[in-house]
Amino acid sequence: MSSCARPGHRGSRWAHQVARPVALGAALAVAAWGLAGCGGGNDGDPAVTTLSASGARFSRTAVLTINGRNLLAGITVQMEGGCENLTLVTAGSDDAQQYTCDVLAVGEHLAHVTTTEGRFLGRLAFQVPQPEVSLTVPQGTITLQLDAVKAPVTARNFLNYIASGFYRNTLVHRAIPARGLVAGGYNTGLVVKAPTQPAIALESNNGLKNVRGTLGMVRGEAFDSATTQWYINTADNADLDYVDAAQPGYAVFGTVLSGLEVADAITAVATKTEAAKDLTDVPVTEIRITAASQTR
């Protein structure tokens, strides 16, 4: 596909102009178009030969790599689609430069490269999918897909905790038959693990329901109080759904893609009450999350 024509998308959220080469290196490499000959102009003018993006995952940092010639003569990079805070990584060279940007939305993202005078040099389109997370417990592996469109704040909060390693070795501290499991707030011995991020706004009025196989966020009495604890519904729990502003329920922000049988197995284990911790349905044998990672 030729990329020498001017792109039809005119709007841009972020623009970065430099008089040095640009390389936005990201681990995704979902698209890399050859742009040989698109530079045009005089021999000393900047020209782009290839553009590529990698690491483009929701709530993570993507890298855009621009290769070409005479890039130090001056280029401008504009991003569309929700990859924000565009930043030049290094001084680069005449042949290559890199930028990073924070991926704050899913869907199509566009990078436009022009000379500082506005002459078109190249365009890259890349897709950011809905994020996925893998959790490993003794019973098996659970794969979750988060809804970054309907619950972006909750999804980002969860992914930030995943990325920091917060959930590794935390417990599934409640297992309720025919209802669900709760995790993410205690270490071994039921020692509370303190949140490392502020509480988030409640996103329960997003159209998502607490049906079997969905992922939700635990909160306290205050509506905007959710931090680290989350739950998986192993049954339809309509009593947790949003009703109105006075009865907002709990925010659903994802679904179980695979491993729902693992969640079912957890809710079938023997449990006890820990009165000193004000907890019921605590697994008699501790269930630790041994691994938690964003896989997409």
HUHUVEN-V497748 format. One record per backbone hydrogen bond with DSSP energy under -0.5 kcal/mol. CO is the residue of the C=O (numbers start at 1). NH is the residue of the N-H. If there is no record, write none. Layout:
BEGIN
co=CO nh=NH
co=CO nh=NH
END
This chain:
BEGIN
co=8 nh=10
co=14 nh=79
co=16 nh=77
co=18 nh=75
co=22 nh=66
co=22 nh=97
co=22 nh=98
co=23 nh=25
co=23 nh=98
co=24 nh=65
co=26 nh=55
co=31 nh=53
co=33 nh=51
co=35 nh=38
co=42 nh=45
co=47 nh=69
co=49 nh=35
co=50 nh=67
co=51 nh=33
co=52 nh=65
co=53 nh=29
co=53 nh=30
co=54 nh=27
co=54 nh=63
co=55 nh=57
co=57 nh=60
co=60 nh=62
co=60 nh=103
co=62 nh=101
co=63 nh=26
co=63 nh=54
co=64 nh=25
co=64 nh=99
co=65 nh=52
co=65 nh=67
co=66 nh=97
co=67 nh=49
co=67 nh=50
co=69 nh=47
co=70 nh=73
co=71 nh=74
co=74 nh=116
co=75 nh=18
co=76 nh=114
co=77 nh=16
co=78 nh=112
co=79 nh=13
co=79 nh=14
co=80 nh=110
co=82 nh=84
co=82 nh=104
co=84 nh=102
co=87 nh=100
co=94 nh=71
co=95 nh=68
co=96 nh=93
co=97 nh=22
co=97 nh=23
co=97 nh=66
co=98 nh=24
co=98 nh=89
co=98 nh=90
co=99 nh=64
co=100 nh=87
co=101 nh=62
co=101 nh=103
co=102 nh=84
co=102 nh=104
co=103 nh=59
co=107 nh=128
co=109 nh=126
co=110 nh=80
co=111 nh=124
co=112 nh=78
co=113 nh=121
co=113 nh=122
co=114 nh=76
co=115 nh=118
co=119 nh=115
co=122 nh=113
co=124 nh=111
co=126 nh=109
co=127 nh=129
co=128 nh=107
co=131 nh=146
co=132 nh=295
co=132 nh=296
co=133 nh=144
co=134 nh=293
co=135 nh=142
co=136 nh=290
co=136 nh=291
co=137 nh=140
co=140 nh=137
co=142 nh=135
co=142 nh=144
co=143 nh=257
co=143 nh=258
co=144 nh=133
co=145 nh=255
co=146 nh=148
co=147 nh=151
co=151 nh=155
co=152 nh=156
co=153 nh=157
co=154 nh=158
co=155 nh=159
co=156 nh=160
co=157 nh=161
co=158 nh=162
co=159 nh=163
co=160 nh=164
co=161 nh=165
co=161 nh=166
co=161 nh=167
co=162 nh=165
co=165 nh=168
co=167 nh=170
co=170 nh=289
co=171 nh=173
co=171 nh=184
co=174 nh=182
co=175 nh=177
co=176 nh=179
co=176 nh=180
co=179 nh=234
co=179 nh=235
co=180 nh=176
co=181 nh=232
co=182 nh=173
co=182 nh=174
co=183 nh=230
co=185 nh=193
co=186 nh=171
co=187 nh=190
co=187 nh=191
co=190 nh=192
co=191 nh=187
co=192 nh=194
co=200 nh=226
co=204 nh=206
co=209 nh=211
co=210 nh=237
co=211 nh=214
co=213 nh=256
co=214 nh=233
co=215 nh=253
co=215 nh=254
co=216 nh=231
co=222 nh=225
co=223 nh=225
co=226 nh=200
co=229 nh=218
co=230 nh=183
co=231 nh=216
co=232 nh=181
co=232 nh=234
co=233 nh=213
co=235 nh=237
co=236 nh=238
co=237 nh=240
co=238 nh=241
co=240 nh=250
co=244 nh=243
co=244 nh=247
co=247 nh=243
co=247 nh=244
co=251 nh=217
co=253 nh=147
co=254 nh=215
co=255 nh=145
co=255 nh=257
co=258 nh=143
co=259 nh=262
co=259 nh=263
co=260 nh=264
co=261 nh=265
co=262 nh=266
co=263 nh=267
co=264 nh=268
co=265 nh=268
co=266 nh=269
co=270 nh=284
co=272 nh=282
co=273 nh=275
co=274 nh=277
co=274 nh=278
co=274 nh=279
co=275 nh=278
co=279 nh=274
co=281 nh=175
co=282 nh=272
co=284 nh=286
co=286 nh=288
co=287 nh=172
co=288 nh=290
co=289 nh=169
co=291 nh=136
co=293 nh=134
co=293 nh=295
END
